[in-house]
Amino acid sequence: MKGKVFVIGLGLIGGSLAKAVRHAHPEAVIIGTDISEKNIQLSMLLGTIDDSVSTLEAGACEADLILLAVPVNETVKILAQLADMNLKSDVLISDAGSTKDTVVKAAKPLIDKGVAFIGGHPMAGSHKSGAGAAKLHLFEHAFYLLTPGDSIEEKKVERLKEWLKGTRANFLVVTPSMHDKLTGVVSHFPHIVASGLVKQAENYSKENKLISRLAAGGFRDITRIASSSPEMWRDILLHNRDVLLELMKDWLAEMEHVKGLVENGDSEEILRFFADAKVFRDDLP
Ligand code: NAD
């Protein structure tokens, strides 16, 4: 496809999306912006973008596709700014944020003006961040959730998928609240647990320095995601508050249950706890 693509946020996700768009649509012009001059320079050097602009307006008003790949709090602010701009009438806007309900609500002024905003979340990533971590194949075979509002025509969703086909991701359309529930269970809450486990090990390592040396193998596997960007995860928790509070309640009840089994030395039920988890885990695709 021909046209101008404007990528706001040239980190891991924005850079990877830009590379995928370029791969599938070599004739498109890709313009980028970022608050980090270093990420802009690196994106230019790596050929991720063709050019950069220093103001949102300079990139947005000419664009046929605008992709936001910034922390979700920033996405909300930028959507408000875009709503005040004179954008092309058939522009498509999407984001890559890990939460969708608050983002889609923030896009309402744009949608009310007739602008096609389609929330997006490519469900692949890394604990690395920044322009240097961006990869063409980051999203290959991953799910890519899309959350168009009711007023968005199907052909616009298809056009967005066409723009993004270089990701080679599997697109799935869901509602914003369904998105937040699903990702709360499989992504957001596990991040809290991973960071909680690391903090517990850190506390015990003050008593015994051997903890850090022994925290290898399984501990490293289960806590890998705790190395992700703290700012990004702060925003995700603030934006998916209700879902996460519900999951925390369920988790605490589960931990209380296990605690009771251990206190009572209930060998049969402890075995069942692990056996049930193993069955579900072994069945995951
Ligand atoms: P990142 O830190 O690698 O990149 C974010 C970029 O946005 C940085 O270059 C930063 O300088 C820039 N930025 C921040 N505020 C800005 C602003 N106001 N204007 C312009 N640029 C700004 O982070 P990332 O991993 O690429 O995450 C980007 C988005 O993608 C987040 O919303 C995150 O929730 C989502 N996401 C992340 C992952 C992951 O695994 N990292 C996966 C899927 C979706």
Boltz pocket constraint, residues with backbone or C-beta under 6 A from the ligand:
constraints:
  - pocket:
      binder: B
      contacts: [[A, 8], [A, 9], [A, 10], [A, 11], [A, 12], [A, 13], [A, 14], [A, 33], [A, 34], [A, 35], [A, 36], [A, 39], [A, 68], [A, 69], [A, 70], [A, 71], [A, 72], [A, 74], [A, 96], [A, 97], [A, 98], [A, 99], [A, 121], [A, 122], [A, 123], [A, 124], [A, 125], [A, 126], [A, 127], [A, 128], [A, 129], [A, 130], [A, 131], [A, 229], [A, 232]]
      max_distance: 6.0
